[in-house]
Amino acid sequence: MDNVRDRRPRRLLGRAATVIAGCAALVGLQTTPAPAAGTQLAAPYQNMDTCPLTSSLLAEPGNLQVGCVHSEVDGGTFRIGEYSVPIGAPMKLNWGIRWSSAAPTVDISGSAANVYDTAAPVGGPLLDAPVTEAPLPGLANFWPGVTSADIQVEPAGPIKNFVPLAVGSDHPLFEMPIKLKVIHPLLGSRCYVGSDAKPIVLRASSPGAPELSFEGDPNGHPTAVLKVSNGTLTDSSAAIPGASRCGLLGLGESNWIVNSLFDLPAGAGENAVTFTGVDTTIAIDDSLASLTAALNDARG
């Protein structure tokens, strides 16, 4: 166990993070209650008020690291075959992370990068995206809402295999299952492309070089904060399943309309997803107690 602990500073979000990470304070979890959801936190923890500090996953004995993630996407597109659907922006995502006692890693350009499990946020959504208008394929959009549909990205399951140090490489940063809600007066209220059972699974990578910066906790806690700014994520591997539950009865009687318009299902290699203007903040610590204390002090 001592050998494992000795490796922690070298792996705390990469070599640069060791300058500010330090060692975690060992205090009782019961003495540092989690900040209430909806409380705006001070810098550098803005928008992390739904971080699942009370999650049983983050509280598991032997976790080597725990943390909070907030990400915002400024724009982008889904290309389904020859048709492009704009992404509603800003898209906001929040979740918690832990690096388990098994110390899972993946090789990125000859270096070991931590692979994190994720926990759903508390008191807020994993993914929040506004609706965006998409003209229907083959139709001139002369009557918005009739010759176009509204599209909204929704989560279809938890994020998996989060590898923040994969930034700058072709390795996926995460696996994220999503579904697209199709909103149109003739398609009912439960029309989707993708579903919880058959999601669109994004395995987006960021081969470009975004801006990276590190911050220490302003109140002296050992928590380290990594900020990745102005990134671009791409994925051309996602398969897109057919429509489900489309129609005024919600029984799928109009699935064929959506499938015909968008030429669905569309196999892997026929589609592409691009997220632009991606800003991500990751707060990480090797102690849940000190991470919780850091966020408590940031409530101001």
C-alpha positions as CSV (number, residue, x, y, z in Angstrom):
1,M,0.0,0.0,0.0
2,D,2.9,2.4,0.8
3,N,4.2,1.8,-2.7
4,V,0.9,2.7,-4.2
5,R,0.6,5.9,-2.2
6,D,4.2,6.9,-3.3
7,R,3.0,6.7,-6.9
8,R,0.1,9.1,-6.4
9,P,1.8,12.5,-6.7
10,R,3.4,11.4,-10.0
11,R,0.0,10.5,-11.4
12,L,-2.1,13.4,-10.1
13,L,-3.5,14.5,-13.5
14,G,0.0,14.4,-14.9
15,R,3.5,15.6,-13.9
16,A,2.7,19.3,-13.9
17,A,-0.1,18.8,-11.3
18,T,2.4,17.5,-8.7
19,V,3.7,21.1,-8.2
20,I,0.4,22.1,-6.6
21,A,-1.2,18.9,-5.4
22,G,0.6,18.1,-2.1
23,C,-0.6,15.5,0.3
24,A,-4.2,15.2,1.5
25,A,-5.2,16.1,5.0
26,L,-6.6,13.0,6.9
27,V,-9.7,14.3,8.7
28,G,-13.0,12.6,9.5
29,L,-15.6,12.7,6.7
30,Q,-18.3,13.4,9.2
31,T,-16.8,16.8,10.1
32,T,-17.0,18.2,6.6
33,P,-20.6,18.1,5.2
34,A,-21.1,18.4,1.5
35,P,-22.0,21.8,0.1
36,A,-25.7,22.1,-0.8
37,A,-26.7,21.7,-4.4
38,G,-27.5,25.1,-6.0
39,T,-24.9,27.0,-4.0
40,Q,-22.6,28.9,-6.3
41,L,-19.0,28.2,-5.4
42,A,-16.1,30.6,-5.6
43,A,-13.2,30.2,-7.9
44,P,-11.7,27.9,-8.9
45,Y,-14.7,25.6,-8.2
46,Q,-17.4,27.5,-10.0
47,N,-20.4,25.3,-11.2
48,M,-19.3,22.3,-9.1
49,D,-22.2,22.6,-6.6
50,T,-23.7,19.3,-7.8
51,C,-20.5,17.3,-7.3
52,P,-21.5,14.0,-5.7
53,L,-19.4,14.3,-2.6
54,T,-21.8,12.0,-0.8
55,S,-21.6,9.3,-3.5
56,S,-20.8,5.8,-2.2
57,L,-18.4,5.4,-5.1
58,L,-16.3,8.4,-4.0
59,A,-16.4,7.2,-0.4
60,E,-15.1,3.7,-1.1
61,P,-12.1,2.8,1.1
62,G,-8.9,2.6,-0.8
63,N,-9.8,5.1,-3.5
64,L,-6.5,6.7,-4.7
65,Q,-8.1,9.9,-6.0
66,V,-11.5,11.6,-6.1
67,G,-12.7,14.7,-7.8
68,C,-15.3,16.9,-9.5
69,V,-15.7,17.7,-13.2
70,H,-17.6,20.6,-14.8
71,S,-17.5,21.0,-18.6
72,E,-19.2,23.4,-21.1
73,V,-19.5,23.0,-24.8
74,D,-19.9,26.2,-26.9
75,G,-21.1,24.5,-30.1
76,G,-20.7,21.8,-32.6
77,T,-22.6,19.5,-35.0
78,F,-23.8,15.9,-35.4
79,R,-23.4,14.7,-38.9
80,I,-25.7,11.8,-39.7
81,G,-24.7,10.6,-43.2
82,E,-24.8,13.7,-45.3
83,Y,-27.1,15.7,-42.9
84,S,-25.8,17.9,-40.1
85,V,-27.7,18.7,-36.9
86,P,-26.4,21.6,-34.9
87,I,-25.7,21.1,-31.2
88,G,-27.7,23.2,-28.8
89,A,-25.3,25.4,-26.8
90,P,-24.1,25.9,-24.2
91,M,-24.1,22.2,-23.3
92,K,-23.2,21.8,-19.7
93,L,-22.0,18.6,-18.0
94,N,-21.2,17.8,-14.3
95,W,-20.0,14.6,-12.7
96,G,-17.8,13.1,-10.0
97,I,-14.7,10.9,-10.5
98,R,-12.7,8.4,-8.6
99,W,-9.5,6.5,-9.3
100,S,-10.0,3.2,-7.7
101,S,-7.6,1.2,-5.6
102,A,-6.9,-1.0,-8.6
103,A,-5.1,2.0,-10.1
104,P,-6.3,1.5,-13.7
105,T,-4.2,3.2,-16.4
106,V,-4.0,3.3,-20.2
107,D,-0.9,4.0,-22.2
108,I,-0.9,7.4,-23.9
109,S,2.1,8.1,-26.0
110,G,4.3,6.0,-23.8
111,S,3.0,7.4,-20.5
112,A,0.5,5.9,-18.1
113,A,-2.7,7.9,-17.8
114,N,-5.3,7.3,-15.1
115,V,-8.7,5.9,-16.0
116,Y,-11.4,7.3,-13.8
117,D,-14.8,5.9,-12.9
118,T,-17.6,8.4,-12.7
119,A,-20.5,9.2,-10.4
120,A,-23.7,11.0,-11.3
121,P,-24.2,14.6,-9.9
122,V,-26.5,15.3,-7.0
123,G,-29.2,17.9,-7.3
124,G,-28.7,18.6,-11.0
125,P,-28.4,16.9,-14.4
126,L,-25.4,15.0,-15.8
127,L,-26.0,16.8,-19.1
128,D,-28.0,20.0,-19.8
129,A,-28.4,21.2,-23.3
130,P,-30.9,23.6,-24.9
131,V,-33.0,22.6,-27.9
132,T,-31.8,23.7,-31.3
133,E,-33.7,24.0,-34.5
134,A,-32.8,21.5,-37.3
135,P,-34.4,21.9,-40.8
136,L,-35.8,18.6,-42.0
137,P,-33.7,16.9,-44.8
138,G,-35.0,17.7,-48.3
139,L,-37.3,20.5,-47.2
140,A,-37.0,24.2,-47.5
141,N,-37.5,25.6,-44.0
142,F,-40.2,28.1,-44.8
143,W,-42.3,27.1,-41.7
144,P,-40.2,26.7,-38.6
145,G,-41.6,24.0,-36.3
146,V,-43.3,22.3,-39.3
147,T,-40.6,22.1,-41.9
148,S,-38.0,21.9,-39.1
149,A,-37.8,20.0,-35.8
150,D,-36.2,20.9,-32.5
151,I,-33.4,18.6,-31.4
152,Q,-32.2,18.2,-27.8
153,V,-29.3,16.1,-26.6
154,E,-30.0,14.0,-23.5
155,P,-27.9,11.5,-21.5
156,A,-28.6,7.8,-22.0
157,G,-26.4,6.5,-19.2
158,P,-23.3,7.3,-17.2
159,I,-20.0,8.4,-18.6
160,K,-17.4,5.7,-18.5
161,N,-13.6,5.4,-18.8
162,F,-12.8,9.1,-18.3
163,V,-9.1,9.7,-19.2
164,P,-8.4,13.4,-18.9
165,L,-4.7,13.0,-19.8
166,A,-5.7,11.6,-23.2
167,V,-6.1,15.3,-24.3
168,G,-3.8,15.9,-27.2
169,S,-4.0,12.3,-28.5
170,D,-6.3,10.2,-30.5
171,H,-7.3,8.1,-27.5
172,P,-11.0,8.8,-26.4
173,L,-11.3,11.0,-23.4
174,F,-14.5,9.2,-22.3
175,E,-17.4,7.0,-23.4
176,M,-20.7,8.9,-23.2
177,P,-24.0,7.4,-24.1
178,I,-26.6,9.9,-25.4
179,K,-29.9,10.1,-27.2
180,L,-31.4,12.8,-29.4
181,K,-35.0,14.0,-28.6
182,V,-36.8,15.0,-31.7
183,I,-39.5,17.6,-31.0
184,H,-42.2,18.1,-33.7
185,P,-46.0,18.4,-33.5
186,L,-46.5,15.3,-35.7
187,L,-44.1,13.1,-33.8
188,G,-45.5,13.2,-30.2
189,S,-43.6,14.0,-27.0
190,R,-41.5,10.8,-26.7
191,C,-39.7,10.6,-30.1
192,Y,-36.0,9.8,-29.9
193,V,-33.1,8.8,-32.0
194,G,-31.2,6.5,-29.7
195,S,-32.5,5.3,-26.3
196,D,-31.3,4.2,-22.9
197,A,-31.3,0.6,-24.2
198,K,-29.7,1.5,-27.6
199,P,-27.8,4.7,-27.1
200,I,-25.5,6.7,-29.4
201,V,-22.1,6.1,-27.7
202,L,-19.7,8.9,-28.1
203,R,-16.0,8.1,-27.8
204,A,-14.6,11.6,-28.4
205,S,-11.0,12.4,-28.6
206,S,-9.1,15.8,-28.6
207,P,-6.1,15.4,-30.8
208,G,-5.5,19.1,-30.9
209,A,-3.6,21.1,-28.2
210,P,-6.1,23.0,-26.0
211,E,-5.0,25.5,-23.4
212,L,-4.0,23.9,-20.1
213,S,-3.6,25.6,-16.7
214,F,-3.3,24.5,-13.0
215,E,-4.4,26.2,-9.9
216,G,-4.0,25.4,-6.2
217,D,-6.7,25.7,-3.6
218,P,-6.9,29.4,-2.4
219,N,-7.6,28.3,1.2
220,G,-4.6,26.0,1.6
221,H,-6.3,22.6,0.9
222,P,-4.3,20.1,-1.1
223,T,-6.9,20.0,-3.9
224,A,-5.5,20.6,-7.4
225,V,-7.5,22.1,-10.2
226,L,-6.8,21.5,-13.9
227,K,-8.5,23.7,-16.5
228,V,-8.7,22.7,-20.1
229,S,-9.8,25.6,-22.3
230,N,-11.0,26.0,-25.9
231,G,-10.8,22.3,-26.8
232,T,-12.3,20.5,-29.8
233,L,-13.6,17.0,-29.4
234,T,-14.3,14.7,-32.4
235,D,-15.7,11.3,-33.0
236,S,-16.3,9.5,-36.3
237,S,-16.9,6.1,-34.8
238,A,-20.4,6.4,-33.4
239,A,-23.2,4.4,-34.9
240,I,-26.7,6.0,-34.8
241,P,-29.7,3.7,-34.2
242,G,-33.1,4.1,-35.6
243,A,-35.9,6.2,-34.1
244,S,-38.1,5.0,-31.3
245,R,-41.5,5.9,-29.8
246,C,-42.2,8.5,-32.5
247,G,-45.9,9.3,-33.2
248,L,-48.8,10.9,-31.5
249,L,-49.6,7.6,-29.8
250,G,-46.0,7.2,-28.6
251,L,-46.0,3.6,-30.0
252,G,-43.5,4.1,-32.7
253,E,-46.0,4.4,-35.5
254,S,-44.1,7.3,-37.0
255,N,-40.6,5.9,-36.5
256,W,-40.4,5.2,-40.3
257,I,-40.8,9.0,-41.0
258,V,-37.7,9.9,-38.9
259,N,-35.7,6.9,-40.2
260,S,-36.5,7.9,-43.8
261,L,-35.7,11.5,-43.3
262,F,-32.4,10.9,-41.6
263,D,-31.5,7.6,-43.4
264,L,-31.4,5.7,-40.1
265,P,-30.0,3.5,-38.7
266,A,-26.5,4.8,-39.7
267,G,-23.6,2.5,-39.1
268,A,-20.2,3.5,-37.6
269,G,-18.1,5.4,-40.0
270,E,-21.1,7.1,-41.7
271,N,-21.4,9.8,-39.0
272,A,-19.3,12.4,-37.2
273,V,-19.7,14.4,-34.0
274,T,-17.8,17.6,-33.3
275,F,-17.8,19.6,-30.1
276,T,-16.2,23.0,-30.2
277,G,-15.2,25.6,-27.6
278,V,-15.0,23.0,-24.9
279,D,-13.9,24.3,-21.4
280,T,-13.4,21.7,-18.7
281,T,-12.5,22.2,-15.0
282,I,-11.3,19.2,-12.9
283,A,-10.8,19.4,-9.1
284,I,-9.0,16.4,-7.7
285,D,-7.6,15.2,-4.4
286,D,-6.5,12.0,-2.9
287,S,-8.8,12.5,0.1
288,L,-12.6,12.9,-0.1
289,A,-12.4,14.7,3.2
290,S,-10.1,17.4,2.0
291,L,-11.9,17.8,-1.3
292,T,-15.2,18.2,0.6
293,A,-13.5,20.8,2.9
294,A,-12.2,22.7,-0.1
295,L,-15.6,23.0,-1.7
296,N,-17.2,23.9,1.7
297,D,-14.7,26.8,2.1
298,A,-15.5,27.9,-1.5
299,R,-19.1,28.5,-0.6
300,G,-18.1,31.9,0.8
